[in-house]
Amino acid sequence: MISKKSVIGILGVATAAVLGVGGLTMYSNAAMAVTSYIVDRGEIVQTLEINGNVEAEDTQSFYADIDGRVAKVYVKEGDMVKKGDLLVSYDTDKIDDLITLANYSAAADQETYNSAMQADSRVAGLNAEAKRNLKVLDTQISDYQAAIAQLESDIAYKKAELVDHGAALQISLIEWSDKPDSEEYEELQKQIATNTAELQSNYELIEMEKELNDLSYHLAACKEYKSEMISQKASTVTATMTQADKDKLEAVKAANEFESGMKIAELESAKEGIRADHDGVVASIDVTEDAYVTKGTMLMTIDTTDSVMVKLNVNKYDIVSMHAEQPARVAIKGKDYSGKVERISHMTGKNDIGVDVEIKLDQPDEDIIFGLEAKAKIDTAAVQNVMRIPLDALGNDEAGDYVFVSIDKKAVKKYVETGMRNDDMIEIVSGLSEGDCVIWNDSQELTDGANVKTDR
């Protein structure tokens, strides 16, 4: 393979021969003007240049947050919007009606809860009343039964006393029966008549019988009331809410209050309309003015400009030198931006056309237009503090890479070992020393020993 320097050398020899034939050999000893560079140490960075497209990293979708009518759409597709800009507004009259209904619904839920708690309070009161009354009634019934038993015993004793007295009188009357005309006999008969009468109308017995009837009446009333209280207790036990029932009711109340509060808050917020959460560009609009939308209906999408990507497709030969976090420079619409490699796909695209790579810009601005082509420069490798020379100074022949250095105003050819290179500079591993003055001429081939005049 013939290098550029070799081709230029051939042309130079031919030109010299022609000039020589024409008698212009006076130039053979003239000093050739050359470009020079002092060998130094520095950085060499390899850069990959690829074209890509500008895209938003994030696309934000906006949905209707209520059921309502769209009053106005304030943007068009392609418009640039700032955070906080109004995008869509609703019919506020309709929203006010919905807020009123939501408040009525919340009041109805509260009334339902209050009614349930009041009903349970009444049932609990009846249950507590039954328990208290049954305790008192049991005591009263026991007292009445004891009093009745004692009174019955007293009545029986009193009657037995009168009967025993009457029997004693009868015995005495029998003993005086042989003297029926005696005063004693007549007195005994009177006493027996009085005793018989007392058995029927003894005042003490009558009072005790009356008291017995009263006690029996109260005992029966207590037993009847006890039966009612037993029934009341049984019915209220099943009707009284358990703690679990109360917890459930409280949970339902809390859920209803939360739901109502959220709904009202959403409606109040909806009166302010839909606003942009980030800076961006309107990518699509899916709703028209005066349209009725339900909650969750797609309204529009916005490509955010907070985070901008340049998407590239890198061939399989260049992808081996790429990795995440590599710095990049991107030119978009004549303006330069810095960034870094954010993502490298782990698979090739369709038809094996390459690997998708994304570069994230550090500081995107309003000048960026999504969809435009961008030219990305990615630093894929770098070496530091190496000897280097311009790539233009390097020549090549069958023996290898060489350069010319200026020594005492003459061109001296030196073969070198090279390392990393980019479009401008190449690393010199050996063959030169720092401070050497390498020379070259872009239009004429240098020859070993030629007189040269440097630009230094």
Secondary structure in CASP SS format (residue, H / E / C, confidence):
PFRMAT SS
TARGET T0000
AUTHOR 0000-0000-0000
METHOD secondary structure of the structure
MODEL  1
M C 1.00
I C 1.00
S C 1.00
K H 1.00
K H 1.00
S H 1.00
V H 1.00
I H 1.00
G H 1.00
I H 1.00
L H 1.00
G H 1.00
V H 1.00
A H 1.00
T H 1.00
A H 1.00
A H 1.00
V H 1.00
L H 1.00
G H 1.00
V H 1.00
G C 1.00
G C 1.00
L C 1.00
T H 1.00
M H 1.00
Y H 1.00
S C 1.00
N C 1.00
A C 1.00
A C 1.00
M E 1.00
A E 1.00
V C 1.00
T E 1.00
S E 1.00
Y E 1.00
I E 1.00
V C 1.00
D E 1.00
R E 1.00
G E 1.00
E E 1.00
I E 1.00
V E 1.00
Q E 1.00
T E 1.00
L E 1.00
E E 1.00
I E 1.00
N E 1.00
G E 1.00
N E 1.00
V E 1.00
E E 1.00
A E 1.00
E C 1.00
D C 1.00
T E 1.00
Q E 1.00
S E 1.00
F E 1.00
Y E 1.00
A C 1.00
D C 1.00
I C 1.00
D C 1.00
G E 1.00
R E 1.00
V E 1.00
A E 1.00
K E 1.00
V E 1.00
Y C 1.00
V C 1.00
K C 1.00
E C 1.00
G C 1.00
D C 1.00
M E 1.00
V E 1.00
K C 1.00
K C 1.00
G C 1.00
D C 1.00
L E 1.00
L E 1.00
V E 1.00
S E 1.00
Y E 1.00
D C 1.00
T H 1.00
D H 1.00
K H 1.00
I H 1.00
D H 1.00
D H 1.00
L H 1.00
I H 1.00
T H 1.00
L H 1.00
A H 1.00
N H 1.00
Y H 1.00
S H 1.00
A H 1.00
A H 1.00
A H 1.00
D H 1.00
Q H 1.00
E H 1.00
T H 1.00
Y H 1.00
N H 1.00
S H 1.00
A H 1.00
M H 1.00
Q H 1.00
A H 1.00
D H 1.00
S H 1.00
R H 1.00
V H 1.00
A H 1.00
G H 1.00
L H 1.00
N H 1.00
A H 1.00
E H 1.00
A H 1.00
K H 1.00
R H 1.00
N H 1.00
L H 1.00
K H 1.00
V H 1.00
L H 1.00
D H 1.00
T H 1.00
Q H 1.00
I H 1.00
S H 1.00
D H 1.00
Y H 1.00
Q H 1.00
A H 1.00
A H 1.00
I H 1.00
A H 1.00
Q H 1.00
L H 1.00
E H 1.00
S H 1.00
D H 1.00
I H 1.00
A H 1.00
Y H 1.00
K H 1.00
K H 1.00
A H 1.00
E H 1.00
L H 1.00
V H 1.00
D H 1.00
H H 1.00
G H 1.00
A H 1.00
A H 1.00
L H 1.00
Q H 1.00
I H 1.00
S H 1.00
L H 1.00
I H 1.00
E H 1.00
W C 1.00
S C 1.00
D C 1.00
K C 1.00
P C 1.00
D C 1.00
S C 1.00
E H 1.00
E H 1.00
Y H 1.00
E H 1.00
E H 1.00
L H 1.00
Q H 1.00
K H 1.00
Q H 1.00
I H 1.00
A H 1.00
T H 1.00
N H 1.00
T H 1.00
A H 1.00
E H 1.00
L H 1.00
Q H 1.00
S H 1.00
N C 1.00
Y H 1.00
E H 1.00
L H 1.00
I H 1.00
E H 1.00
M H 1.00
E H 1.00
K H 1.00
E H 1.00
L H 1.00
N H 1.00
D H 1.00
L H 1.00
S H 1.00
Y H 1.00
H H 1.00
L H 1.00
A H 1.00
A H 1.00
C H 1.00
K H 1.00
E H 1.00
Y H 1.00
K H 1.00
S H 1.00
E H 1.00
M H 1.00
I H 1.00
S H 1.00
Q H 1.00
K H 1.00
A H 1.00
S H 1.00
T H 1.00
V H 1.00
T H 1.00
A H 1.00
T C 1.00
M C 1.00
T C 1.00
Q H 1.00
A H 1.00
D H 1.00
K H 1.00
D H 1.00
K H 1.00
L H 1.00
E H 1.00
A H 1.00
V H 1.00
K H 1.00
A H 1.00
A H 1.00
N H 1.00
E H 1.00
F H 1.00
E H 1.00
S H 1.00
G H 1.00
M H 1.00
K H 1.00
I H 1.00
A H 1.00
E H 1.00
L H 1.00
E H 1.00
S H 1.00
A H 1.00
K C 1.00
E C 1.00
G C 1.00
I E 1.00
R E 1.00
A C 1.00
D C 1.00
H C 1.00
D C 1.00
G E 1.00
V E 1.00
V E 1.00
A E 1.00
S E 1.00
I E 1.00
D C 1.00
V C 1.00
T C 1.00
E C 1.00
D C 1.00
A C 1.00
Y E 1.00
V E 1.00
T C 1.00
K C 1.00
G C 1.00
T C 1.00
M E 1.00
L E 1.00
M E 1.00
T E 1.00
I E 1.00
D E 1.00
T E 1.00
T C 1.00
D C 1.00
S C 1.00
V E 1.00
M E 1.00
V E 1.00
K E 1.00
L E 1.00
N E 1.00
V E 1.00
N C 1.00
K C 1.00
Y C 1.00
D C 1.00
I H 1.00
V H 1.00
S H 1.00
M C 1.00
H C 1.00
A C 1.00
E C 1.00
Q C 1.00
P E 1.00
A E 1.00
R E 1.00
V E 1.00
A E 1.00
I E 1.00
K C 1.00
G C 1.00
K E 1.00
D E 1.00
Y E 1.00
S E 1.00
G E 1.00
K E 1.00
V E 1.00
E E 1.00
R E 1.00
I E 1.00
S E 1.00
H E 1.00
M E 1.00
T E 1.00
G C 1.00
K H 1.00
N H 1.00
D H 1.00
I C 1.00
G C 1.00
V E 1.00
D E 1.00
V E 1.00
E E 1.00
I E 1.00
K E 1.00
L E 1.00
D C 1.00
Q C 1.00
P C 1.00
D C 1.00
E C 1.00
D C 1.00
I C 1.00
I C 1.00
F C 1.00
G C 1.00
L C 1.00
E E 1.00
A E 1.00
K E 1.00
A E 1.00
K E 1.00
I E 1.00
D E 1.00
T E 1.00
A E 1.00
A E 1.00
V E 1.00
Q E 1.00
N E 1.00
V E 1.00
M E 1.00
R E 1.00
I E 1.00
P E 1.00
L H 1.00
D H 1.00
A H 1.00
L C 1.00
G E 1.00
N E 1.00
D E 1.00
E C 1.00
A C 1.00
G E 1.00
D E 1.00
Y E 1.00
V E 1.00
F E 1.00
V E 1.00
S E 1.00
I E 1.00
D C 1.00
K C 1.00
K E 1.00
A E 1.00
V E 1.00
K E 1.00
K E 1.00
Y E 1.00
V C 1.00
E E 1.00
T E 1.00
G E 1.00
M E 1.00
R E 1.00
N C 1.00
D C 1.00
D C 1.00
M E 1.00
I E 1.00
E E 1.00
I E 1.00
V E 1.00
S E 1.00
G C 1.00
L C 1.00
S C 1.00
E C 1.00
G C 1.00
D C 1.00
C E 1.00
V E 1.00
I E 1.00
W E 1.00
N C 1.00
D C 1.00
S C 1.00
Q C 1.00
E C 1.00
L C 1.00
T C 1.00
D C 1.00
G C 1.00
A C 1.00
N E 1.00
V E 1.00
K E 1.00
T C 1.00
D C 1.00
R C 1.00
END
